[in-house]
Amino acid sequence: MKLAKWTVGLMAGMSLLALAAQADAGEVRVTVAEYSAKTGPYFEAVKKEFEAANPGITVKFEVVPWDVLLQKLTTDITAGTNADLSIIGTRWLIDFVQQDVAEPLDGYIKPDFKDRFIDTFLSPSIMEGKTYGLPIAASARAMYYNKELFEKAGIANPPATWTELQEDARKIKALGTGTFGFGLQGKEIETDVYYYYAMWSQGTEILNKDGTSGLGTPGALEAAKLYKSMIDEGLTEPGVTSNNREDVQNLFKQGKVGMMITAPFLSNQIKDEAPNLKYGVAAIPAGPTGARGTYGVTDSTIMFKNSKNKDEAWKLLDFLFTTEQRAKFTQGEGFLPVNKEEAKMDYYVNNADLAAFTALLPDARFAPVIPGWEEVAQITSDAMQKIYLGGDPEAGLKEAAAKANAVIKK
């Protein structure tokens, strides 16, 4: 009797394990970056629609804030508990490839699937001839300006150069209405990038031709001096190093900032949160020789090598990158289209704000595809914070360049 009970119990346990394995085999787990309040609802709708069209496959989305996403992924990968798919910053991809945790997708990608994409946005995820990611979000940066403040200050057009921007910022400051000429972020994500806008206008690149850091160049120093002088003159909002990107965007939406540089998604936020704000979008100002640059950004969706459900995960990727789904996501979040057919839609063709960003793409720079880039970016952000707080630009950049080169040489 005891043996019979044990056998029945064993069989029941094996059945449960089999059912669990079967359930696991049909589940695709996805780590999703949170872009806005619309991100979660979009992926909830995807889950419903995809599961209805694919009986036997379940999808579990975990939405994670951007500021903790990389740490979460690193922790999960180390523990072997990572999802099947994840959205990542494309600039992180080289480290994941070198760690051999990213699955090449070329075995799944057919010519017609690849042809869905605009090459500019797909190419950053291709390394050594292998495609490791698909561009889930794409963006560039441009300058937003407050038309009402411009009119009050007697400014006819957005500034074409940084010198003109300084002059315009002085006029806005002179209004004396609690407004600030130029919004400058000084902490968290893309603090380094905000500095690069001025650096690129000086004809300086993030990396020199020999692969060393550009932070030690004369152009990098001039860019740092430019921002520091604007802070010292009171042309920016006070407490720059206390403000991240969202803080400065909020000041702009409140009508307190005359000019700031950011991404297309601010347009969507203005429509939702500040519909009466009169604003325009223009190119980032040029430097003394006419040089300028915008930051081109892609985030990618990758498949992890240790996924046990690669075929199911690919089905979900194929679904997410249809023109219909791309349009829903891109338009909801306020990004640029990565899909060729999507880019032809009236929403983009007749959208003046997005047209301004698209026009800047020929001048777009992407984050360098080098190991340790996140560490180099943090070194740059830390250096700029010290300079914004009153530190010596030359000494600060010299120290930062040495630190960056030590990381690059590893």
Salt bridges, closest charged atoms under 4 A:
GLU49 OE1 - LYS328 NZ 3.52
GLU51 OE2 - LYS47 NZ 2.69
GLU62 OE1 - LYS72 NZ 3.37
ASP76 OD2 - LYS72 NZ 2.81
ASP100 OD1 - LYS305 NZ 2.59
ASP115 OD1 - LYS340 NZ 2.89
GLU148 OE2 - LYS152 NZ 3.75
GLU188 OE2 - LYS187 NZ 3.95
GLU190 OE2 - ARG141 NH2 2.59
GLU190 OE2 - ARG245 NH1 3.20
GLU205 OE2 - ARG365 NH2 2.81
ASP232 OD2 - LYS228 NZ 2.96
GLU233 OE2 - ARG170 NE 2.49
GLU246 OE2 - ARG245 NE 3.48
ASP272 OD2 - LYS38 NZ 3.30
GLU273 OE1 - LYS253 NZ 2.95
ASP318 OD1 - ARG116 NH2 2.83
GLU324 OE2 - LYS328 NZ 3.55
GLU341 OE2 - LYS344 NZ 3.17
GLU374 OE2 - ARG91 NE 2.78
GLU375 OE1 - LYS410 NZ 3.91
GLU399 OE2 - LYS403 NZ 3.36
